[in-house]
């Protein structure tokens, strides 16, 4: 039987490629999940600010939570919070 060193090299490169693809896909999925969590966190905080303004009229219109600035404003019968180019609003 002859040993084929080229086969071992191809096998090693194939397993390395598969491992790198798995690591890349996992890191991509985790980063997308963090983006989704951040969007939900923004939305929850915006609605929380609206509720706080409804309970207490002395709340400031500009609130900073986790290095994000939330701007509250009331336009007619619509309560609105702006943060990072997103607008969350509730109509009464």
Steps between C-alpha positions, in 0.01 A plus 500: 500500500626844409438801721354798324598823677297710258178334617571597861562859392170515307316348795653753740416793271143376459447470875656845552267650238195339659606619846551856376160498329331384822677768706408768246133396491475485880656845542266639234194351674608630842562853368156503332338388825673782688369750243150363548530521879621860476204594280255344745674671790466837323134436437428397859686804636311733266164365613614516861583870455154561355341329801714701741391823329137399530543434873715804578486827306829622653714246314773651278445478124858383445601178677825306469493122550804282422675771295191559286312827511120469487301811400139510612238720339123522491331607180121539532384153610822316411782426742833463326853397596795537263826308542776414251290600195211281619164642599273316738153641544174428675168661410250569772 
